[in-house]
Amino acid sequence: MATSPVAKSDDKSKFFKHYYEVSDDPNALEEWVNLYTDDATVIMGPVPSIGTKNVTQLRQKILDGFRTAFKSMDHKCDNVYYLSGDLNEVMLHGRIDYFLLNGKELIDVPWAVKARFRVVDDKLRMSYYEVFMNMTLVQEAFKV
């Protein structure tokens, strides 16, 4: 597996557009996992998932929860901020719309992400992805 520490910045916009389309697809388990490096660290909650096996388990857990509670969701990425001179470490923020099976809708829930990239076999992949989001709004939507 050939790796490189450098990726072009315009590739990030295309990557995130595709990444969030895949994230919003409840049938895209393998495609979502393949957007990460084999040794990636993914943090969506209190416990990091490290490596393909654990990242796959995290995604499956998310999808299982999605199927029991959500009709759909729609991520929107508003801004990407480059944190390193080589453009491979970024912060981004955006909004997500949740459409719940209980009929409730959560529109424009804010989130932020810190991500790091590597090029592996000529493909841009994330080696680190950490989500920052206040889940209080989502939890409140499930109350009767």
WOBELHU-V85599 format. One record per residue. RES is the residue in one small letter. OMEGA is omega in radians with two decimals (* if undefined). Layout:
BEGIN
res = [RES RES]
omega = [OMEGA OMEGA]
END
This chain:
BEGIN
res = [m a t s p v a k s d d k s k f f k h y y e v s d d p n a l e e w v n l y t d d a t v i m g p v p s i g t k n v t q l r q k i l d g f r t a f k s m d h k c d n v y y l s g d l n e v m l h g r i d y f l l n g k e l i d v p w a v k a r f r v v d d k l r m s y y e v f m n m t l v q e a f k v]
omega = [3.12 3.12 3.11 -3.13 -2.98 3.04 -3.11 -3.06 -3.13 3.06 -3.10 3.13 3.11 -3.13 -3.09 3.08 3.12 -3.10 -3.09 2.99 3.11 3.13 -3.11 -3.13 -3.09 3.12 -2.99 3.14 -3.05 -3.14 3.12 -3.13 -3.11 3.07 3.11 2.99 -3.13 -3.11 -3.05 2.97 3.13 -3.12 3.07 -3.04 -2.99 -3.04 3.10 2.99 -3.05 3.11 -3.03 -3.10 -3.11 3.09 3.09 3.11 3.09 -3.13 3.14 3.10 3.10 -3.12 3.11 3.09 3.13 -3.06 -3.12 -3.02 -2.97 2.93 -3.13 3.02 -3.08 3.10 3.01 3.11 -3.07 -3.07 3.04 3.13 -3.12 -3.05 -3.09 -3.12 3.13 3.05 -3.10 3.05 -3.03 2.87 3.05 3.03 -3.11 -3.10 3.07 3.03 3.08 3.05 -2.97 3.10 3.12 3.09 -3.14 3.08 3.03 -3.04 3.07 3.04 -3.07 3.05 3.04 -3.11 2.91 -3.09 3.00 -3.07 2.91 3.01 3.14 -3.11 3.10 3.11 3.10 3.14 3.05 3.06 3.13 3.14 -3.13 -3.12 3.03 -3.09 3.07 -3.07 -3.12 3.14 -3.13 3.13 3.12 -3.10 -3.14 3.10 -3.12 *]
END
